[in-house]
Amino acid sequence: MKKKIINTKDAPAPIGPYSQAVRTGNLLFISGQIALIPETDLLANVSIKEETEQVMKNLQSILKAEDVDFKDVVKTTIFLTDMSYFNEVNEIYAKYFLTDFPARETIAVKGLPKNVHVEISMIASL
């Protein structure tokens, strides 16, 4: 199977030359999501918890577009502008993964698009 480009109106439109997700074979590669609210393109960033919640909702919308959910996620990457956010991000993230957790790494970075504090990408198995 060749690659299939995934774009849903229920998640923020890409802010650069990339797709929300790409499906190839039985894998779905989801681009890093930030806390943009799809309906308004405004940021949900009053707190790191609110920011993370919006990121997870955006990821959930993309998963849903391909009829999968968080139980199908095999790998995540979390980018943080400060590791002091680690526990709060984990608290929100854990609400979406109840069992059979995916592989993951969390990386501290100097900066992220639109000056957000968290970005998360995923790979899901279909």
Summary of the structure (lengths in Angstrom):
residues: 126
radius of gyration: 13.6
end to end distance: 13.1
largest distance: 41.9
contacts: 381
relative contact order: 0.24
helix: 29%
strand: 30%
